[in-house]
Amino acid sequence: MNSDVSSPLKYAGTLIEYLDQGRLKAALAIREQERHLAVVDSSGHERLVPRDLVLMRHPDRRAERETAAEALAELEQARAELAAELDLQLLWEVAQEQSRSFSAPELAELFYGRRSNAAASVMLEALLNDRTYFVRRHMDFVPRTPEQVERLRVQNDRIRARSDDYRKIQKYLRDVVNGAERPPAEQTAALIDDLSRYLKNPFTRSRDMTQMLTHAAPEVDPAEAAFEILERLGARPPVPRFAFIAGLKSEFSDASMKEAAEAIPGPRALVEGGYAVTIDDEDTVEVDDALSCEALADGGVRVRMHIALVADYVVRGGAMDTEAAERATTVYLPETTVRMLPDQISCRAASLIAGEDRPVLTTDVRLSADGELLDASIYPARIPIKRRLDYDQVDRTLESEIHGDDTSETLLRLHTAAIQLRQRRRTAGAVLVQRREAKVRVRDGEVEITVLDNASPGRTLVGEFMVLSNFVAARYAAANRIPLIYRVQPNLSGGDMAALRPRLSLHPEYHAGIGLDFYAQLSSPIRRYADLVLQRQLLGALEHGTRHTPTYNEDELLTVLAGAENAEASGRELERRAKRYWILRYLERHAVDGPILAYVAREGLSAEPADYPVRGTLHGAPSLPNGMPIKVQVSRVDPLRGWLSFDFIGRAEEAASPAIRTI
């Protein structure tokens, strides 16, 4: 068919459709990479698609990345209208009289009376899922004989006769999800067996059970619905809820564990790294950055940002590297943490543990008295880690009037420099939005919620120097033409920041949200595979010279990082869902009986409780300014579906502490 991808045409900038779980999925092709196409879907997510799965091309429908969602919506609308007209039985009655095979475009023309790529697409998807009227022969379709069709109809009737059991199971599932009475004991036991088997292996889950769960709880992921039903039937799997639902592997392969146990970093001379301190949450065990700061005679400071040199431990192409690429990121869930690398590396050997020497990639900068970047260099080293601090300790030290020791003097200098760096970024156009974040822990069924203030002095300090370290690395790569994946964002010019979301690029461009001309992300190689890859790229140039063949070429970078970005996005979404679920479980138990303090969001359409960073719909409120303190009553909470709503009681007298601050 002339609309498929068998011809050697160029696809970038055109809409294509690829096979995804038996259905055609539309996307915009943005790059071609040997055997793959890089595509963007209607949500703006990028992924790599093997060329042999791309079945349709729409040369008449072109778009840019910024207009992809609109173009894809138009295509879906056209497909929906055509699909509503399609009658395969009527088509078969006409086609079988001709006793020959047909392509999808030919059958589309036969049925609709015209040829179009959208019609061919609708026809192809219907034919791929047809089990009654046509037989597939590669990409051609042969009408079955009337005898074959009749025999298949009889079989389908028998299947429908057995569907009473299907409907009965579906009703049981729906009743349990909606809190109705439990099924009879015999059916309960069978249901527990079926659902346990369904959850056991995410790659072999029954299609029938998936459909039944979807019908029972259409707003919920089928695996999550299965877990919830088992819990309500008293058969909760003894594993962390969301890690199990997502099929995350907590254990590593024997080969990875052996490699981790035997990993020895290459010899690096021990150097003086300054009074290097690490700053993290109290319970953090994957420590991948440290800071040191010394005063200079001209009133400026020398700051060294030390990033754990994970590339010294994880060999490219080895067992650990392969598994880290598959995992892509460490996923932090309320019940457990699923790490990207084995604990031996992420929590011990590569982690910057106080009192130990560790290999690091150091970004060494000199800042003027008013925060201007005067000089910068990057080099691998081995340094002693002097002290570990948590954010609360840093905040208390900065608030204290008693100083003089190495720790307090280092923190004061870092804090002053961080404020200056932040002001410079703000002047350059950066939009600095800080939103409260929840840290949720679940231990033995008990939920603990801590509200993190991302605008606190300690978190601001660390954040600014990680931004600076990433900027220096990106600027170095751009100046020396080292292939790197940059993070860019168009100049907002008063536009909608959400609509102009950051994206990845092989070419350095301005990042409006951060307010810097160059930006890449390399500061968390212990827990993000993309950062580890870029660390290797930078290290190769530093050790072998910028004219040396790079560790990764551009196509390899795009392949690695497109996969990593998709997995990271999935991990972030899982973390968000898990946090919201457990916060709502807590509210369901402890905050439904009386008024609570909350802050207005979205001009009175939503509210966020003061003690729980989670938003819900607000009913009965007048138009109110964002951040205003109000009293609300929880009116509806459904952790499984993520639903939360409040009734407005009245204004509160407490001073507002907005959930979101632009600073």
Protein Blocks (a to p, Z undefined) as FASTA:
>chain_A
ZZbckbccdfehpacdddeehiacddddfbdehjaccdddfkopacdddfklpmbdcfkb
ccdfklmmmmmmmmmmmmmmmmmmpcfklmmmmmmmnopaddfklmmmmmnopacfklmm
mmmmmmmmpcklpccehjaccdddfklmmmmmmmmmmmmmmmmmmmmmmmmmmmmmnopa
cddfklmmmmmmmmmmmmmpmklccfklmmmmmmmmmmbcfklmmmmmmmmnopaccbdf
klmmnopafbdcfklmmmmmmpccdddddddebjadddddfklcbdcbdcdddddfkopa
cdddddddfklmmcghiaklmmmmmnopacddfkbccdfbdfklmmmmmpccehiacddd
dddddddfkopafbdcddddddddfbdcdfklmmmmmmpmbehifklmmmmmmmmmmmmm
mmmmmmnopacddddddddddeehiacdddddfkbmklmmmmmmmmmmmmmmmmmmmmno
pacdddddddfklpafklmgcdddfbdcddfknopabdcdfklmmlomklmmmmmmmmmm
mmnopkbccfbdfklmmmmmmmmmmmmmmmmmmmmmmmmmmmmmmmmmmmmmbccdddde
ehhpaccdfklccddddehiacddehiacddddfbdcfknopacdddfbdcfbdcddfbd
cZZ
